[in-house]
């Protein structure tokens, strides 16, 4: 990809994580969704607020900060998460974790792909991950444009998934950034592949937020405290609308 004309790194960094399988061959009837969540942090706030808060949470509940937060392990504890079987300790941990998410200054953009509908509507349905990536990057660009950052390079950090999958993802990312997007323009983004074990606070927060968004889309009337915490963080239109601005549901 030809580098966009940039003057410097932007003031923002973006962490992306998914919920659900992007495959269309065997769709899970209990969770036929694919969600891609983009957590956008101002770097100064990320350094000064988010990272220290994540470390404080870990020291308080594990005694060290080498543990990596996983939403799945919190829902279904085992190993180092075994203390969550203790009701009092689980209550204290969830209260602290919710407070961390509430207080963390980030903007949320998410793509929700309804896989069953995608297969029914399209004879040749696209890859849900690639669709979610395009929707998210388009909205990310508009967010950064509004912050006066569109002429600067923003790094988008995604989770490594395997050699073949990573190669396909990077190719699609660069295709979108080269102009294969709704705006038909180059996007000033660069992709960073990272393992969750890198222990990046932003990647762990992205892991925590993706599934509650999918559950709300799947079962909108079900109680969903995690989504209620996240809702104020979505990018919004000047009129306060989330759909189409901070949340893209497809089809």
C-alpha positions as CSV (number, residue, x, y, z in Angstrom):
1,X,0.0,0.0,0.0
2,X,1.2,3.5,-0.8
3,X,1.6,5.5,2.4
4,X,-1.0,8.2,2.9
5,X,0.3,11.8,3.0
6,X,0.7,12.2,6.7
7,X,2.5,14.7,8.9
8,X,2.8,12.7,12.1
9,X,1.3,10.0,14.2
10,X,-2.2,10.8,15.3
11,X,-3.2,11.5,18.9
12,X,-5.3,8.3,19.0
13,X,-4.7,4.5,19.1
14,X,-7.4,1.9,18.3
15,X,-7.8,-1.6,19.6
16,X,-10.0,-4.1,17.9
17,X,-11.4,-7.4,19.0
18,X,-14.2,-9.8,18.0
19,X,-17.0,-11.8,19.4
20,X,-18.3,-14.9,17.6
21,X,-16.9,-17.0,14.8
22,X,-16.6,-15.3,11.4
23,X,-17.3,-18.6,9.6
24,X,-20.6,-19.2,7.7
25,X,-20.6,-22.9,7.2
26,X,-21.7,-24.0,10.7
27,X,-23.5,-21.1,12.4
28,X,-24.0,-21.4,16.2
29,X,-27.8,-21.3,16.7
30,X,-27.3,-19.9,20.2
31,X,-25.0,-17.0,19.0
32,X,-25.3,-16.5,15.2
33,X,-23.5,-13.2,15.4
34,X,-20.2,-11.7,14.5
35,X,-19.2,-8.5,16.3
36,X,-16.1,-6.4,15.7
37,X,-15.5,-3.8,18.4
38,X,-13.2,-0.8,17.9
39,X,-12.1,1.0,21.1
40,X,-10.6,4.4,20.4
41,X,-8.3,6.0,22.9
42,X,-6.6,9.3,23.1
43,X,-3.0,8.4,23.8
44,X,-2.5,10.8,26.7
45,X,-5.6,9.4,28.4
46,X,-4.6,5.9,27.6
47,X,-1.2,6.4,29.2
48,X,-2.4,8.4,32.2
49,X,-5.8,6.8,33.0
50,X,-6.5,3.5,31.3
51,X,-3.2,1.6,31.8
52,X,-2.8,2.5,35.5
53,X,-6.5,1.6,36.2
54,X,-6.0,-1.8,34.6
55,X,-2.9,-2.4,36.7
56,X,-4.7,-1.4,39.9
57,X,-7.5,-3.8,39.1
58,X,-5.1,-6.7,38.6
59,X,-3.0,-6.0,41.7
60,X,-6.2,-5.8,43.8
61,X,-7.6,-9.1,42.7
62,X,-4.5,-11.2,41.6
63,X,-1.6,-9.6,43.5
64,X,0.3,-9.0,40.2
65,X,-0.3,-7.5,36.8
66,X,0.8,-10.3,34.5
67,X,-2.7,-11.8,34.1
68,X,-4.5,-11.1,30.9
69,X,-8.2,-10.3,31.1
70,X,-10.5,-12.5,28.9
71,X,-14.2,-12.1,28.8
72,X,-14.7,-15.8,28.3
73,X,-12.6,-16.6,31.4
74,X,-14.7,-14.2,33.5
75,X,-17.9,-15.9,32.3
76,X,-16.6,-19.4,32.7
77,X,-13.8,-19.2,35.3
78,X,-10.9,-21.7,35.6
79,X,-7.3,-21.7,36.6
80,X,-6.2,-18.2,37.7
81,X,-9.8,-17.1,37.6
82,X,-10.9,-19.7,40.0
83,X,-11.4,-17.1,42.8
84,X,-14.5,-16.0,40.9
85,X,-16.4,-19.0,42.2
86,X,-16.3,-17.3,45.6
87,X,-19.5,-15.1,45.5
88,X,-18.1,-12.3,47.6
89,X,-14.9,-12.1,45.6
90,X,-16.7,-12.3,42.3
91,X,-19.0,-9.5,43.3
92,X,-16.1,-7.3,44.3
93,X,-14.2,-8.1,41.1
94,X,-17.2,-7.4,38.8
95,X,-17.9,-4.1,40.6
96,X,-14.3,-3.0,40.1
97,X,-14.2,-4.2,36.5
98,X,-17.5,-2.3,35.7
99,X,-16.1,0.8,37.4
100,X,-12.9,0.5,35.3
101,X,-15.0,0.4,32.0
102,X,-17.2,3.2,33.1
103,X,-14.3,5.5,34.0
104,X,-12.1,4.5,31.0
105,X,-12.2,7.4,28.5
106,X,-12.7,5.7,25.1
107,X,-15.0,6.0,22.1
108,X,-16.7,2.8,20.9
109,X,-17.5,1.8,17.3
110,X,-18.9,-1.6,16.6
111,X,-20.0,-3.7,13.6
112,X,-22.6,-6.4,14.1
113,X,-23.1,-9.0,11.4
114,X,-26.1,-11.2,11.6
115,X,-24.7,-14.3,10.0
116,X,-28.0,-16.2,9.3
117,X,-29.5,-13.1,7.7
118,X,-26.3,-12.6,5.7
119,X,-26.6,-16.1,4.2
120,X,-30.3,-15.6,3.4
121,X,-30.0,-12.2,1.8
122,X,-26.9,-12.7,-0.3
123,X,-26.2,-15.6,-2.8
124,X,-22.4,-14.9,-2.3
125,X,-22.2,-13.5,1.2
126,X,-19.0,-11.7,2.2
127,X,-16.6,-12.6,5.0
128,X,-18.2,-11.3,8.2
129,X,-14.8,-10.2,9.6
130,X,-14.0,-8.3,6.4
131,X,-17.4,-6.7,6.3
132,X,-17.1,-5.6,10.0
133,X,-13.6,-4.3,9.4
134,X,-14.8,-2.1,6.5
135,X,-17.7,-0.7,8.4
136,X,-15.6,0.0,11.4
137,X,-12.7,1.6,9.5
138,X,-15.1,3.9,7.6
139,X,-16.6,5.2,10.8
140,X,-13.2,5.4,12.5
141,X,-12.0,7.7,9.7
142,X,-15.0,10.0,10.1
143,X,-14.4,10.1,13.9
144,X,-10.7,11.1,13.3
145,X,-11.7,13.6,10.7
146,X,-13.9,15.3,13.2
147,X,-11.0,15.4,15.6
148,X,-8.7,17.1,13.0
149,X,-6.6,13.9,12.8
150,X,-7.3,12.7,9.3
151,X,-3.9,13.8,8.0
152,X,-2.0,11.7,10.6
153,X,-1.2,8.0,10.8
154,X,-3.4,6.1,13.3
155,X,-2.4,2.6,14.4
156,X,-5.2,-0.1,14.5
157,X,-4.2,-3.0,16.8
158,X,-5.9,-6.3,16.1
159,X,-5.5,-9.8,17.6
160,X,-3.3,-12.3,15.9
161,X,-5.3,-15.4,14.9
162,X,-2.9,-17.6,12.9
163,X,-0.5,-17.2,10.0
164,X,-3.1,-17.7,7.2
165,X,-5.8,-15.7,8.9
166,X,-3.4,-12.8,9.7
167,X,-2.2,-12.7,6.1
168,X,-5.8,-12.5,4.8
169,X,-6.7,-9.9,7.3
170,X,-3.8,-7.7,6.5
171,X,-4.5,-7.9,2.8
172,X,-8.1,-6.9,3.4
173,X,-7.1,-4.1,5.7
174,X,-4.8,-2.6,3.2
175,X,-7.3,-3.1,0.4
176,X,-9.9,-1.1,2.3
177,X,-7.3,1.6,3.2
178,X,-6.2,1.8,-0.4
179,X,-9.7,3.0,-1.4
180,X,-12.0,0.0,-1.4
181,X,-14.4,1.7,1.0
182,X,-17.7,3.7,1.0
183,X,-15.8,7.0,0.6
184,X,-13.5,5.7,-2.2
185,X,-10.5,7.3,-0.5
186,X,-7.3,6.3,1.1
187,X,-7.5,5.9,4.8
188,X,-4.5,6.9,7.0
189,X,-4.3,3.7,9.0
190,X,-1.7,1.1,9.7
191,X,-2.4,-2.4,11.1
192,X,-0.6,-3.8,14.1
193,X,-0.9,-7.6,14.8
194,X,-0.7,-8.3,18.5
195,X,-1.2,-11.4,20.7
196,X,-3.5,-10.9,23.7
197,X,-0.6,-12.2,25.7
198,X,1.2,-8.8,25.0
199,X,-1.0,-7.7,27.9
200,X,-2.0,-4.4,26.2
201,X,-4.7,-2.8,28.3
202,X,-6.6,-1.6,25.2
203,X,-6.8,-5.0,23.7
204,X,-8.2,-6.4,26.9
205,X,-10.9,-3.7,27.1
206,X,-11.8,-4.5,23.5
207,X,-12.1,-8.2,24.5
208,X,-14.5,-7.2,27.3
209,X,-16.9,-5.1,25.2
210,X,-17.5,-7.1,22.1
211,X,-19.8,-9.9,23.4
212,X,-22.3,-7.7,25.3
213,X,-22.9,-5.8,22.0
214,X,-23.7,-9.0,20.2
215,X,-26.0,-10.2,23.0
216,X,-27.9,-6.9,22.9
217,X,-28.3,-7.3,19.1
218,X,-29.4,-10.9,19.5
219,X,-31.7,-10.5,22.5
220,X,-32.6,-6.8,22.8
221,X,-35.1,-7.2,25.6
222,X,-32.8,-9.3,27.8
223,X,-31.2,-7.6,30.8
224,X,-27.7,-6.6,29.8
225,X,-25.8,-4.6,32.5
226,X,-22.6,-4.8,30.5
227,X,-24.2,-3.2,27.4
228,X,-25.8,-0.5,29.6
229,X,-22.4,0.5,30.8
230,X,-21.0,0.6,27.2
231,X,-23.9,2.5,25.6
232,X,-22.7,6.0,26.6
233,X,-19.4,5.3,24.9
234,X,-20.7,4.8,21.4
235,X,-19.8,7.4,18.7
236,X,-23.0,9.4,18.1
237,X,-24.5,11.7,15.5
238,X,-25.0,15.4,16.4
239,X,-28.5,14.4,17.3
240,X,-27.3,11.6,19.6
241,X,-28.0,8.7,17.3
242,X,-25.9,5.5,17.7
243,X,-27.1,3.4,14.7
244,X,-25.0,4.2,11.6
245,X,-22.5,6.3,13.6
246,X,-21.1,4.2,16.4
247,X,-23.0,0.9,15.6
248,X,-23.4,-0.7,12.2
249,X,-25.8,-3.7,12.0
250,X,-25.7,-5.7,8.9
251,X,-27.7,-6.8,7.0
